[in-house]
Each structure stands twice: as structure tokens, then as C-alpha cells.
Amino acid sequence: MGLSAEQLQEHLDALAARDPRFAAALGHAGYPEPRVRGRGYVTLLRTIVGQQISFKAADAVWAKVAAVVGDIENPAAMVIQTDEALRGAGLSRQKIGYARSLAELCVSGELDFDALPVDDEQAIELLTRVKGIGRWSAEVYLLFAEGRPDIWPAGDLAVQESVRRIMGHDERPAEKATREIAENWRPYRGAAAIFAWHHYKIPVI
């Protein structure tokens, strides 16, 4: 499970004590709500189903896929489905390939959500073996579903824009610069990321 409200507050308070600019941003935006997802296969499958469509559309497609597959929590039940059946449930050819990749890695044991590497970069490398799962999706999974405290999705545009506002920069930093800025926020970069998404929605005064 993801970082709890208590963990978020503790980690953000530590960052605020370390950096007055972060303290000012926290004072303005307040503490974010936890972002929590379930661990395992289903969460990553839902990520694939929801790619590039609205939340409402994703929920509708998910319901159809679950009805077709039956035991939606069992990757073996996905592996045996025909492309025709999955297309009928609303999955594109590309997403069918992604869903099969995920299910097959789970069935083979190559991807075991109960035994992901402790090292964050190794865990990201393993998750991105799934077709359609890039670094950002892997990072978000590890943060929201695993509650790993030092995940930092520096390639996220909203995170970059929040970093610009927090640090008082004129231009939004690129991914590399966003990573460099957050080095001082270790080992609490996960809380910083959740705060960045929260802060991004707050109007600029």
C-alpha cells in the first residue's frame, strides 16, 4: 500500500525543516491526501487498460474486460483469452499485446509482485519489461501500491512544474535538472512527488 497520511506529514515536515522554499510551499498548499493503490497484477493491468483514455472510459472498458476474462485477478485467465474476445471488450490491438505481456510474465514467474527487488532501480527495470509499462508507470506503481518512500518521477510534467514553482525558477526544469534539484530531498522524494501533484493543482498567488 502507499504512503499513509502520517508518513506523508512526517516526511514533508522533514523536507520543510530542510528547505525554507519547501516549507513555504507546504504552508500555502497544505498536506496532500494519500495516494494508495492495491499491490499486484490487477493494479498494473488497470494501468494498461486506462492508458490514453479518460477515467470514465477506462472504468467502462475495465468492466467489460473483467466480464470477458472472468477471474480478472488471475493472470492465467488473461493468457487464454482470444484477441477477438479482448477486442470485443474494448481493448485495442496494442493494449491486448500489453495485457498479454503482463499476464505472461506473471504466469512464468519472471514478475512476482510479492518478491520485487528491494532496490528501486532494479524494481523499475523489472516492471518495465512489461510491454507498455514505461518508467513513469513503474514509478507510480512503486509509489502508490508499494509505498516506497524515495521514488521520484522526475519525467512527470506536473512534478517538473511544481518544482519550478517551489524553487522559484523562471523556467520549468527538464527531467535531468528535476532529478538534480531533488537530490537534497532524499530519502523522502516519494512524499515530495505526492506533494508536487497536490501543489500543482493549487492556484498560483
Disulfide bonds with the S-S distance in Angstrom:
none
